[in-house]
Amino acid sequence: MHLGLDRLLDSSTFSADAGWRKPSPRIFRRALADLGVEAEATVMVGDRVDEDIAGARAAGLRTVLLRQHRHEDDPAGLADAVIERIQELPALV
């Protein structure tokens, strides 16, 4: 809310509220439940392989590794796609 983004979001899930931290798949499942969507119909965009991508994959989400602000490699190939800038996302999905 302090950034003014809350009006643009349907839901937000915070580890302090959920009781789990990434990469636990439970926090991703909680977010899915809060949104009322299925994992297979959801794409997680994250910039950390171990926390964002691995956790989302374990929960059954499709994943996109964003390298705009962090340049992590994905040696295990966990991400379904890798993008350099967030502006590439609409064409991808």
C-alpha positions as CSV (number, residue, x, y, z in Angstrom):
1,M,0.0,0.0,0.0
2,H,2.8,2.4,0.8
3,L,3.9,2.3,-2.9
4,G,0.4,2.8,-4.2
5,L,0.3,-0.5,-6.0
6,D,-2.5,-2.1,-4.0
7,R,-5.1,-0.8,-6.4
8,L,-3.4,-2.7,-9.2
9,L,-3.3,-6.1,-7.4
10,D,-6.0,-8.7,-7.0
11,S,-4.2,-10.2,-4.0
12,S,-0.9,-10.1,-2.2
13,T,0.7,-12.8,-0.1
14,F,3.4,-12.1,2.5
15,S,5.4,-14.7,4.3
16,A,4.8,-13.0,7.6
17,D,1.1,-13.5,7.2
18,A,1.2,-16.9,5.5
19,G,3.6,-18.5,7.9
20,W,5.9,-19.9,5.2
21,R,8.8,-18.4,3.2
22,K,9.9,-19.0,-0.3
23,P,10.9,-21.5,-1.6
24,S,8.2,-23.4,0.3
25,P,5.5,-24.4,-2.2
26,R,3.0,-23.7,0.5
27,I,3.3,-20.0,0.2
28,F,2.7,-20.2,-3.6
29,R,-0.3,-22.5,-2.9
30,R,-1.6,-19.9,-0.4
31,A,-1.3,-17.2,-3.1
32,L,-3.1,-19.4,-5.6
33,A,-5.9,-20.0,-3.1
34,D,-6.2,-16.3,-2.3
35,L,-6.6,-15.6,-6.0
36,G,-8.9,-18.6,-6.7
37,V,-6.8,-19.8,-9.6
38,E,-5.1,-23.1,-10.6
39,A,-1.4,-23.5,-10.6
40,E,-1.4,-24.7,-14.3
41,A,-3.0,-21.4,-15.3
42,T,-0.6,-19.2,-13.5
43,V,2.9,-17.8,-14.3
44,M,5.3,-16.8,-11.6
45,V,7.8,-14.2,-12.6
46,G,10.8,-14.0,-10.3
47,D,14.4,-13.0,-10.2
48,R,15.8,-15.6,-7.8
49,V,16.2,-19.1,-9.0
50,D,16.3,-20.9,-5.7
51,E,13.5,-19.0,-4.0
52,D,11.2,-17.8,-6.7
53,I,11.6,-20.3,-9.6
54,A,12.2,-23.5,-7.6
55,G,9.4,-22.8,-5.1
56,A,6.9,-21.9,-7.8
57,R,7.9,-25.0,-9.9
58,A,7.4,-27.2,-6.8
59,A,3.9,-25.8,-6.5
60,G,3.1,-26.5,-10.1
61,L,3.3,-23.0,-11.6
62,R,4.9,-22.1,-14.9
63,T,7.9,-19.9,-14.3
64,V,9.8,-17.0,-15.9
65,L,13.2,-15.9,-14.6
66,L,13.6,-12.1,-14.9
67,R,17.2,-10.9,-15.1
68,Q,16.4,-7.2,-15.3
69,H,17.9,-6.3,-11.8
70,R,19.7,-9.6,-10.9
71,H,21.7,-11.8,-13.3
72,E,21.3,-15.2,-11.8
73,D,21.9,-18.2,-14.0
74,D,19.5,-21.2,-14.1
75,P,22.0,-24.1,-14.5
76,A,19.3,-26.7,-13.8
77,G,16.9,-25.2,-16.3
78,L,14.1,-24.8,-13.8
79,A,12.5,-21.7,-15.5
80,D,10.2,-22.2,-18.4
81,A,11.5,-19.0,-19.9
82,V,14.2,-16.4,-19.2
83,I,13.7,-12.7,-20.0
84,E,16.0,-9.8,-19.6
85,R,13.4,-7.1,-19.1
86,I,9.9,-7.1,-17.8
87,Q,8.7,-5.5,-21.0
88,E,9.3,-8.9,-22.7
89,L,6.6,-10.6,-20.6
90,P,3.4,-9.7,-22.6
91,A,4.8,-11.2,-25.8
92,L,5.9,-14.4,-23.9
93,V,2.5,-15.1,-22.2
